[in-house]
């Protein structure tokens, strides 16, 4: 369980001082989910980020062929999901399911707008942190794609 | 060739007024490259974004097995590359080569910092636009990975 006074040690709040975090704290809501709950559903509109303060979730994607899901990622305390949906206001690219009882701090698009009006500096650091998180994920996927495509599947994929 | 007075119609400058663009214009440099030039080299440190005002480039990645490159993407006038490196200050994930003679507007990390000091609002819109671009690319790659992994290669990849 994450101590709310130590938020600045996590990447979402990196570069934001404790005092600044207190300033924007009211824009975040606390939400709780039970083990097994779907927190986000693939294809539905997402408009908020979730910062996990307790528990664990899995990011899953429906199989295109056949039934069931494929697990893409497991996220833990201190990690964030929903960045792309918050920034891009698009349908969720994947579903998120609680693997344990989960507690989150949630920031909606409207909340983010509120922060931008309150303090542009904090807002821009937050956006920068979100962009960095997304960028890190893209870098990982670039690598995965390059490996898959330059490995033994190259020929098949090029057809 | 892009008319510099119409920059606000491109995603990098979306939401930024013409007057605001003029305000930050001096932070951008103009760079030119000849057809065939490597503008960025995979593995080298990148610290700037390039907004293409003329010409065309290809994003290429060294093959992991065997020699040569694989073309990942072709980018055109009005498009941007280097976002991840600017935001994340990491080695370039891929190389960029000019397919024609190319002219770019370039913004370095130092320039971005300058804009943040000059006008926080413009700065935060710029970062938001960069984040959106990265987010869109991640969404595409998510789809590609899901397709590859849930298709006929599922079994092999799961081993």
Interface residues (C-beta under 8 A of the other chain):
Chain A: X61 X63 X64 X65 X66 X70 X83 X84 X87 X88 X90 X93 X94 X116 X120 X121 X123 X124 X127 X128 X130 X131 X132 X134 X135 X136 X137 X138 X139 X141 X142 X143 X144 X145 X146 X147 X148 X149 X150 X151 X153 X154 X157
Chain B: X61 X63 X64 X65 X66 X70 X83 X84 X87 X88 X90 X93 X94 X116 X120 X121 X123 X124 X127 X128 X130 X131 X132 X134 X135 X136 X137 X138 X139 X141 X142 X143 X144 X145 X146 X147 X148 X149 X150 X151 X153 X154 X157
